[in-house]
Amino acid sequence: MVEEIVNRHGIAEDKLMPILLDIQNSNDKHYLSEDDLKQVSKLLGIPESRVYSVATFYSFFSLQPRGKYIVQICDNAPCIVNGAYNVIDDFRHILGIDMGQTTSDGLFTLEYSSCLGCCSHAPAARIAGELYGDLDSEKIKSILSDLRRR
């Protein structure tokens, strides 16, 4: 899989980020394994340390298995002031997991996020790549229910 993705993008260091994203998105556990990073390093002819530094610098990459749907809850000041801690508690209670954990069915992973750019609709979260604002318990239950039906 890794070699196919690298070949599709082209063997060039400036393709590193899209290559890593494609590898992570192709993995059913939505993460980059140590073997993935080593293989990319070898195929692109760049040091493993360079590949690892990119994979660990950006928050959208993960070196740990994650759920099908990533729930990233904004924990910046505007969201906190508008109830983000309640939203975090709601997600934790509804999903039965803590921040940084994945549900036993492998569907959801809870993560903190810095500003999502939705301050006027705080508290906000990015869920499965989509932005949601003005979150409350009922809206959270509805969103999660919809995702479970997919």
Contacts in CASP RR format, 6 or more apart in sequence:
PFRMAT RR
TARGET T0000
AUTHOR 0000-0000-0000
METHOD contacts of the structure
MODEL  1
MVEEIVNRHGIAEDKLMPILLDIQNSNDKHYLSEDDLKQVSKLLGIPESR
VYSVATFYSFFSLQPRGKYIVQICDNAPCIVNGAYNVIDDFRHILGIDMG
QTTSDGLFTLEYSSCLGCCSHAPAARIAGELYGDLDSEKIKSILSDLRRR
1 23 0 8 1.000
1 26 0 8 1.000
2 23 0 8 1.000
2 36 0 8 1.000
2 39 0 8 1.000
2 40 0 8 1.000
2 43 0 8 1.000
3 39 0 8 1.000
3 43 0 8 1.000
5 19 0 8 1.000
5 22 0 8 1.000
5 23 0 8 1.000
5 26 0 8 1.000
6 15 0 8 1.000
6 19 0 8 1.000
6 40 0 8 1.000
6 43 0 8 1.000
6 44 0 8 1.000
8 22 0 8 1.000
9 15 0 8 1.000
9 18 0 8 1.000
9 19 0 8 1.000
9 22 0 8 1.000
11 43 0 8 1.000
11 44 0 8 1.000
12 44 0 8 1.000
13 44 0 8 1.000
13 46 0 8 1.000
13 50 0 8 1.000
15 44 0 8 1.000
16 40 0 8 1.000
16 44 0 8 1.000
16 46 0 8 1.000
16 50 0 8 1.000
16 51 0 8 1.000
16 54 0 8 1.000
17 54 0 8 1.000
17 58 0 8 1.000
19 40 0 8 1.000
19 44 0 8 1.000
20 32 0 8 1.000
20 40 0 8 1.000
20 51 0 8 1.000
20 54 0 8 1.000
20 55 0 8 1.000
20 61 0 8 1.000
21 60 0 8 1.000
21 61 0 8 1.000
23 32 0 8 1.000
23 36 0 8 1.000
23 40 0 8 1.000
24 30 0 8 1.000
24 31 0 8 1.000
24 32 0 8 1.000
24 61 0 8 1.000
24 62 0 8 1.000
27 33 0 8 1.000
27 36 0 8 1.000
29 65 0 8 1.000
29 66 0 8 1.000
29 67 0 8 1.000
30 62 0 8 1.000
30 65 0 8 1.000
30 66 0 8 1.000
30 67 0 8 1.000
30 68 0 8 1.000
30 70 0 8 1.000
30 109 0 8 1.000
31 62 0 8 1.000
31 63 0 8 1.000
31 64 0 8 1.000
31 65 0 8 1.000
31 66 0 8 1.000
32 55 0 8 1.000
32 61 0 8 1.000
32 62 0 8 1.000
32 63 0 8 1.000
33 63 0 8 1.000
34 63 0 8 1.000
37 48 0 8 1.000
37 51 0 8 1.000
37 52 0 8 1.000
37 55 0 8 1.000
38 48 0 8 1.000
40 51 0 8 1.000
41 47 0 8 1.000
41 48 0 8 1.000
41 50 0 8 1.000
41 51 0 8 1.000
44 51 0 8 1.000
54 61 0 8 1.000
55 61 0 8 1.000
55 63 0 8 1.000
56 63 0 8 1.000
59 113 0 8 1.000
59 114 0 8 1.000
65 102 0 8 1.000
66 102 0 8 1.000
66 109 0 8 1.000
67 102 0 8 1.000
67 103 0 8 1.000
67 106 0 8 1.000
67 107 0 8 1.000
67 108 0 8 1.000
67 109 0 8 1.000
68 106 0 8 1.000
68 107 0 8 1.000
68 108 0 8 1.000
69 107 0 8 1.000
69 108 0 8 1.000
69 109 0 8 1.000
69 127 0 8 1.000
69 128 0 8 1.000
69 147 0 8 1.000
70 108 0 8 1.000
70 109 0 8 1.000
70 111 0 8 1.000
70 126 0 8 1.000
70 127 0 8 1.000
70 128 0 8 1.000
70 129 0 8 1.000
71 91 0 8 1.000
71 95 0 8 1.000
71 108 0 8 1.000
71 109 0 8 1.000
71 110 0 8 1.000
71 111 0 8 1.000
71 125 0 8 1.000
71 126 0 8 1.000
71 127 0 8 1.000
71 128 0 8 1.000
72 111 0 8 1.000
72 112 0 8 1.000
72 113 0 8 1.000
72 116 0 8 1.000
72 125 0 8 1.000
72 126 0 8 1.000
72 127 0 8 1.000
73 79 0 8 1.000
73 84 0 8 1.000
73 87 0 8 1.000
73 88 0 8 1.000
73 91 0 8 1.000
73 99 0 8 1.000
73 110 0 8 1.000
73 111 0 8 1.000
73 112 0 8 1.000
73 113 0 8 1.000
73 123 0 8 1.000
73 124 0 8 1.000
73 125 0 8 1.000
74 84 0 8 1.000
74 112 0 8 1.000
74 113 0 8 1.000
74 114 0 8 1.000
74 115 0 8 1.000
74 116 0 8 1.000
74 118 0 8 1.000
74 122 0 8 1.000
74 123 0 8 1.000
74 124 0 8 1.000
74 125 0 8 1.000
75 84 0 8 1.000
75 88 0 8 1.000
75 112 0 8 1.000
75 113 0 8 1.000
75 114 0 8 1.000
76 114 0 8 1.000
76 115 0 8 1.000
76 119 0 8 1.000
78 115 0 8 1.000
78 119 0 8 1.000
78 122 0 8 1.000
79 87 0 8 1.000
79 119 0 8 1.000
79 122 0 8 1.000
79 123 0 8 1.000
79 124 0 8 1.000
80 123 0 8 1.000
81 122 0 8 1.000
82 122 0 8 1.000
82 123 0 8 1.000
83 122 0 8 1.000
83 123 0 8 1.000
84 122 0 8 1.000
84 123 0 8 1.000
86 123 0 8 1.000
87 123 0 8 1.000
87 125 0 8 1.000
87 135 0 8 1.000
87 136 0 8 1.000
87 140 0 8 1.000
88 99 0 8 1.000
88 110 0 8 1.000
90 135 0 8 1.000
90 136 0 8 1.000
90 137 0 8 1.000
90 140 0 8 1.000
91 110 0 8 1.000
91 125 0 8 1.000
91 140 0 8 1.000
92 98 0 8 1.000
92 99 0 8 1.000
92 110 0 8 1.000
94 140 0 8 1.000
94 141 0 8 1.000
94 144 0 8 1.000
95 103 0 8 1.000
95 108 0 8 1.000
95 110 0 8 1.000
95 144 0 8 1.000
96 103 0 8 1.000
97 103 0 8 1.000
97 108 0 8 1.000
97 110 0 8 1.000
98 110 0 8 1.000
99 110 0 8 1.000
99 111 0 8 1.000
99 112 0 8 1.000
100 109 0 8 1.000
100 110 0 8 1.000
100 111 0 8 1.000
101 109 0 8 1.000
101 110 0 8 1.000
102 108 0 8 1.000
102 109 0 8 1.000
103 109 0 8 1.000
107 147 0 8 1.000
107 148 0 8 1.000
108 144 0 8 1.000
108 147 0 8 1.000
113 125 0 8 1.000
113 126 0 8 1.000
116 124 0 8 1.000
116 125 0 8 1.000
116 126 0 8 1.000
116 131 0 8 1.000
117 124 0 8 1.000
118 124 0 8 1.000
118 131 0 8 1.000
118 133 0 8 1.000
121 133 0 8 1.000
121 134 0 8 1.000
122 133 0 8 1.000
122 134 0 8 1.000
123 133 0 8 1.000
123 134 0 8 1.000
123 135 0 8 1.000
124 131 0 8 1.000
124 132 0 8 1.000
124 133 0 8 1.000
124 134 0 8 1.000
124 135 0 8 1.000
125 131 0 8 1.000
125 132 0 8 1.000
125 133 0 8 1.000
125 135 0 8 1.000
126 132 0 8 1.000
127 143 0 8 1.000
127 147 0 8 1.000
128 147 0 8 1.000
132 139 0 8 1.000
132 143 0 8 1.000
133 139 0 8 1.000
END
